[in-house]
Amino acid sequence: MKIGVIGLGQMGVGMAASLVKAGHQVTVYNRSRGKAEALAKQGAIVAGSVAEACRGDAVLTMLANDAALEAVLGGDHGVLASLAKTAVHISSSTISVKLAERLTADHAAAGQLFLAAPVFGRPEVAAAGELAVVAAGSEAALAAAQPALDAIGRRTFVIASTPKSASLVKLSGNFLIASVIESLGEAMALVAKDGIDRQQYLEILTSTLFGAPVYKTYGQLIADGKFEPAGFAAPLGYKDVGLVLAAAGDLRVPMPVASLLRDRFLRLLADGGEHLDWSAIGGLAARDAGGAGR
């Protein structure tokens, strides 16, 4: 495929590299050109504008939030104006359900295909091309995007023909991860206050009741108190919990734990935690208990 990648943060750079390794002709665009230049050494083509990245069969966007995605969509040289008819926009950003709905309508009006394809996995997983992709869109959009999805992920879960559904699943998944982080942090603070070694406690948990990768990955970060460098920055966690609550409000679904998590992230950010990994909320309980949280 000829595919453009817009957004070269920690996730986007790994996804672009995986596409290059798979043999696709990849054109990359990033507001900060340095990250794009690094990918050029691996075989990518550096675009000087959003429009240049939209001249192929597909464009994949991996941006931090709704505002960042909207900034590259509109205008005479944005994605909507530049992408060819029948080409596909693969949106891997974690965005609001409402924006996913609007993008579906806007691309349809422009005669373009749109596939929501958010992913689960941290930057090291993206670099290995082992992401889990949650895809939703028309059969035509999925067929057009499949070679790219195969390059970035170990498995694609197709869940619906309406792109907004993928956004909702991704947001709900991030809510669950944040819930695990918070509960792990509270449990570790409890046992550590009694002098129990956190590393040994984590080994017990992950060898018996909770063997899933999410417990091992985030449990280790909390046990080590290692929240830098951020693989997924705390402000993004705060943003995603806010989007979960917005979707819950629209669907009239009470989510009291999500409200608690919003306050935990807000506390972390208010205390200067903008640069930390989102797992740093798992260190708050230890600090509340009079221990070292980070």
C-alpha positions as CSV (number, residue, x, y, z in Angstrom):
1,M,0.0,0.0,0.0
2,K,0.9,3.6,-0.3
3,I,0.0,4.9,3.1
4,G,0.5,8.1,5.0
5,V,0.9,8.3,8.8
6,I,0.1,11.5,10.6
7,G,1.1,11.8,14.2
8,L,4.5,10.4,15.4
9,G,4.2,10.3,19.1
10,Q,5.4,7.2,21.0
11,M,2.7,5.1,19.5
12,G,2.6,6.5,16.0
13,V,6.3,6.2,15.4
14,G,6.2,2.5,16.2
15,M,3.2,1.9,14.0
16,A,4.9,3.8,11.1
17,A,8.0,1.7,11.5
18,S,6.0,-1.5,11.5
19,L,4.3,-0.4,8.2
20,V,7.8,0.2,6.7
21,K,9.0,-3.2,7.8
22,A,6.0,-4.8,6.2
23,G,7.0,-3.4,2.8
24,H,4.5,-0.6,2.5
25,Q,5.4,2.7,0.9
26,V,5.0,5.0,4.0
27,T,4.8,8.8,4.0
28,V,5.0,10.3,7.4
29,Y,4.0,13.7,8.7
30,N,4.5,15.2,12.1
31,R,4.3,18.8,13.3
32,S,7.8,18.4,14.8
33,R,9.8,17.3,11.8
34,G,12.6,15.6,13.8
35,K,10.6,12.4,14.5
36,A,9.8,12.1,10.8
37,E,13.4,12.5,9.8
38,A,14.3,9.6,12.1
39,L,11.9,7.3,10.2
40,A,13.3,8.4,6.9
41,K,16.4,6.5,7.8
42,Q,14.3,3.4,8.0
43,G,12.8,4.0,4.5
44,A,9.8,6.3,5.1
45,I,9.2,9.4,3.0
46,V,8.9,12.6,4.9
47,A,5.9,14.8,4.0
48,G,6.1,18.6,4.3
49,S,2.3,18.9,4.9
50,V,-0.8,16.9,5.8
51,A,-1.9,17.0,2.2
52,E,1.3,15.3,1.1
53,A,0.7,12.4,3.5
54,C,-2.8,11.9,2.0
55,R,-1.8,11.1,-1.6
56,G,-1.9,7.3,-1.3
57,D,-4.4,4.5,-0.8
58,A,-4.8,5.3,2.9
59,V,-3.9,7.6,5.7
60,L,-3.5,6.5,9.3
61,T,-3.9,9.1,12.1
62,M,-2.5,8.6,15.6
63,L,-3.0,11.8,17.5
64,A,-3.4,12.7,21.1
65,N,-7.0,13.9,21.3
66,D,-10.0,15.3,19.4
67,A,-8.5,18.7,19.0
68,A,-5.3,17.4,17.5
69,L,-7.2,15.2,15.0
70,E,-9.6,18.0,14.1
71,A,-6.6,20.3,13.4
72,V,-5.4,18.0,10.6
73,L,-8.8,17.2,9.1
74,G,-10.2,20.5,8.0
75,G,-9.1,23.3,5.6
76,D,-8.0,23.3,2.0
77,H,-5.0,21.1,2.7
78,G,-6.5,18.9,5.4
79,V,-7.3,15.2,5.3
80,L,-10.8,15.6,4.1
81,A,-9.8,17.9,1.2
82,S,-6.7,15.9,0.3
83,L,-7.6,12.2,0.5
84,A,-8.7,10.7,-2.7
85,K,-12.2,9.4,-3.2
86,T,-12.4,5.7,-2.2
87,A,-9.2,6.0,-0.2
88,V,-9.5,5.1,3.5
89,H,-8.8,7.1,6.6
90,I,-7.8,4.8,9.4
91,S,-8.2,6.6,12.7
92,S,-6.2,4.9,15.5
93,S,-6.5,7.8,17.9
94,T,-8.5,7.5,21.1
95,I,-11.2,10.0,20.4
96,S,-14.7,10.8,21.5
97,V,-17.7,8.9,20.3
98,K,-19.2,12.1,19.0
99,L,-16.1,12.9,16.9
100,A,-16.1,9.3,15.4
101,E,-19.8,9.9,14.4
102,R,-18.9,13.2,12.8
103,L,-16.0,11.7,10.9
104,T,-18.1,8.9,9.6
105,A,-20.5,11.5,8.1
106,D,-17.8,13.8,6.8
107,H,-15.9,11.1,5.0
108,A,-19.1,9.7,3.5
109,A,-20.0,13.1,2.1
110,A,-16.5,13.4,0.6
111,G,-16.8,9.9,-1.0
112,Q,-14.0,8.5,1.2
113,L,-13.9,5.5,3.4
114,F,-13.5,5.7,7.2
115,L,-12.4,3.1,9.6
116,A,-12.1,3.6,13.3
117,A,-9.2,1.4,14.4
118,P,-8.0,2.3,17.9
119,V,-5.4,0.0,19.4
120,F,-4.4,-1.6,22.7
121,G,-0.8,-1.8,23.7
122,R,2.1,0.4,25.0
123,P,4.8,1.9,22.8
124,E,7.1,-1.1,22.9
125,V,4.2,-3.3,21.6
126,A,3.6,-0.8,18.8
127,A,7.3,-0.9,17.8
128,A,7.0,-4.7,17.6
129,G,3.9,-4.6,15.4
130,E,2.0,-6.6,18.0
131,L,-0.9,-4.2,18.9
132,A,-4.4,-5.4,19.3
133,V,-6.6,-3.5,16.9
134,V,-10.3,-2.8,17.5
135,A,-11.9,-2.0,14.1
136,A,-15.3,-0.8,13.1
137,G,-16.5,0.5,9.7
138,S,-17.9,-0.7,6.4
139,E,-16.8,-3.9,4.7
140,A,-15.2,-1.8,2.0
141,A,-13.2,0.3,4.6
142,L,-12.1,-2.8,6.4
143,A,-10.9,-4.5,3.2
144,A,-9.0,-1.4,2.1
145,A,-7.3,-1.0,5.5
146,Q,-6.6,-4.7,6.3
147,P,-3.0,-4.8,4.9
148,A,-2.1,-1.9,7.2
149,L,-3.9,-3.4,10.2
150,D,-2.0,-6.7,9.6
151,A,1.3,-4.8,9.7
152,I,0.7,-2.9,13.0
153,G,-1.1,-5.6,15.0
154,R,-1.1,-9.2,16.0
155,R,-4.9,-9.4,15.8
156,T,-7.8,-7.3,14.5
157,F,-11.1,-7.5,16.3
158,V,-13.9,-6.4,14.0
159,I,-16.8,-5.4,16.1
160,A,-19.3,-3.3,14.1
161,S,-20.1,-1.5,10.9
162,T,-20.4,1.8,12.8
163,P,-17.0,3.4,13.5
164,K,-18.2,5.0,16.8
165,S,-18.5,1.5,18.3
166,A,-14.7,1.0,18.1
167,S,-14.2,4.3,19.9
168,L,-16.6,3.2,22.7
169,V,-14.8,-0.1,23.1
170,K,-11.4,1.6,23.3
171,L,-12.6,4.1,25.9
172,S,-14.2,1.4,28.0
173,G,-10.9,-0.6,27.8
174,N,-8.9,2.3,29.0
175,F,-11.4,2.8,31.8
176,L,-10.8,-0.8,32.9
177,I,-7.0,-0.4,32.8
178,A,-7.2,2.8,34.9
179,S,-9.4,0.9,37.3
180,V,-6.8,-1.9,37.6
181,I,-4.1,0.7,38.2
182,E,-6.0,2.4,41.0
183,S,-7.0,-0.9,42.7
184,L,-3.4,-2.2,42.5
185,G,-2.1,0.9,44.0
186,E,-4.5,0.8,46.9
187,A,-3.8,-2.9,47.6
188,M,-0.1,-2.4,47.5
189,A,-0.3,0.6,49.8
190,L,-2.3,-1.5,52.3
191,V,0.2,-4.4,52.4
192,A,3.3,-2.2,52.3
193,K,2.0,-0.2,55.3
194,D,2.2,-3.5,57.3
195,G,5.8,-4.1,56.1
196,I,5.0,-6.7,53.4
197,D,7.4,-6.5,50.4
198,R,5.6,-5.1,47.3
199,Q,7.6,-7.1,44.9
200,Q,6.8,-10.4,46.6
201,Y,3.1,-9.3,46.9
202,L,3.0,-8.6,43.2
203,E,4.5,-12.0,42.4
204,I,1.8,-13.7,44.5
205,L,-0.9,-11.8,42.7
206,T,0.3,-12.4,39.2
207,S,1.2,-16.0,39.8
208,T,-2.2,-16.9,41.1
209,L,-5.3,-14.7,40.8
210,F,-4.3,-12.1,38.3
211,G,-2.0,-13.4,35.5
212,A,-3.1,-11.0,32.8
213,P,-0.5,-8.7,31.2
214,V,-2.2,-5.6,32.5
215,Y,-1.6,-6.6,36.1
216,K,2.0,-7.6,35.4
217,T,2.9,-4.5,33.5
218,Y,1.3,-1.9,35.7
219,G,1.8,-3.8,38.9
220,Q,5.5,-3.7,38.3
221,L,5.5,0.0,37.5
222,I,3.7,0.7,40.8
223,A,5.9,-1.7,42.8
224,D,9.0,-0.1,41.4
225,G,7.5,3.4,41.7
226,K,8.8,3.9,38.1
227,F,6.5,6.4,36.4
228,E,9.1,8.0,34.1
229,P,9.5,8.1,31.2
230,A,5.8,8.0,30.4
231,G,4.6,5.4,28.0
232,F,1.1,6.9,28.2
233,A,1.1,10.3,29.8
234,A,-1.1,11.1,32.8
235,P,-3.0,13.9,30.9
236,L,-4.1,11.4,28.3
237,G,-5.5,9.1,31.0
238,Y,-7.4,12.1,32.4
239,K,-8.7,12.9,28.9
240,D,-9.8,9.3,28.3
241,V,-11.7,9.0,31.6
242,G,-13.4,12.3,30.7
243,L,-14.5,10.9,27.3
244,V,-15.8,7.7,29.0
245,L,-17.9,9.8,31.3
246,A,-19.2,11.9,28.4
247,A,-20.2,8.7,26.5
248,A,-21.8,7.4,29.7
249,G,-23.8,10.5,30.1
250,D,-25.1,10.3,26.6
251,L,-26.1,6.7,27.1
252,R,-27.5,7.3,30.6
253,V,-25.1,4.8,32.2
254,P,-24.0,5.6,35.7
255,M,-20.2,4.9,36.1
256,P,-19.3,5.9,39.7
257,V,-15.8,4.3,39.5
258,A,-15.0,6.5,36.4
259,S,-15.9,9.5,38.4
260,L,-13.5,8.5,41.1
261,L,-10.8,7.9,38.5
262,R,-11.4,11.4,37.1
263,D,-10.7,12.8,40.5
264,R,-7.6,10.7,41.0
265,F,-6.1,11.9,37.7
266,L,-7.0,15.4,38.6
267,R,-5.2,15.1,41.9
268,L,-2.1,13.7,40.2
269,L,-2.1,16.6,37.6
270,A,-2.7,19.2,40.3
271,D,0.3,17.9,42.1
272,G,2.5,18.4,39.1
273,G,2.3,14.9,37.5
274,E,1.7,16.0,33.9
275,H,5.0,14.4,32.8
276,L,4.4,11.1,34.6
277,D,3.0,7.8,33.2
278,W,-0.7,7.4,33.9
279,S,0.2,4.5,36.2
280,A,1.3,7.1,38.6
281,I,-2.2,7.3,40.0
282,G,-1.4,3.9,41.4
283,G,1.2,5.7,43.6
284,L,-1.3,8.1,45.2
285,A,-2.7,5.6,47.7
286,A,0.8,5.0,49.2
287,R,1.3,8.8,49.6
288,D,-2.1,9.1,51.2
289,A,-1.0,6.4,53.6
290,G,2.1,8.3,54.5
291,G,4.5,6.4,52.3
292,A,6.5,7.2,49.2
293,G,4.2,7.1,46.2
294,R,6.7,8.1,43.6
